Amino acid sequence: MASGNKALIERAVPHLTTCDPRQFWTSGQWMTEAIGGSDVGLSQTVARQENGQWRLYGRKWFTSAIASQMALTLARPKAIRRAARA
């Protein structure tokens, strides 16, 4: 978390780690893709930094908790290539 968006971390993490149900946030996950299912090693969604902001390019096949207060997604930074499968 040291390299992340400090303002976002300060806003979200307390809501994700609290035991108080009045303060707790649910978080959806956008990870599954048609090509690899739930195998995150096959993720093809790419994150590109443009004009100081990250933009995501790709398609997710399934998501959970779409009515949640926030969502997390999986994407590879543009410069990182997909790992070879063993």
Rosetta blueprint (number, residue, H / E / L):
1 M L
2 A L
3 S L
4 G L
5 N L
6 K H
7 A H
8 L H
9 I H
10 E H
11 R H
12 A H
13 V H
14 P H
15 H H
16 L H
17 T H
18 T L
19 C L
20 D L
21 P L
22 R L
23 Q L
24 F L
25 W L
26 T L
27 S E
28 G E
29 Q E
30 W E
31 M L
32 T E
33 E E
34 A L
35 I L
36 G L
37 G E
38 S L
39 D L
40 V H
41 G H
42 L H
43 S L
44 Q L
45 T L
46 V E
47 A E
48 R E
49 Q E
50 E E
51 N L
52 G L
53 Q E
54 W E
55 R E
56 L E
57 Y E
58 G L
59 R L
60 K L
61 W L
62 F E
63 T L
64 S L
65 A L
66 I L
67 A L
68 S L
69 Q L
70 M E
71 A E
72 L E
73 T E
74 L L
75 A L
76 R E
77 P E
78 K L
79 A L
80 I L
81 R L
82 R L
83 A L
84 A L
85 R L
86 A L
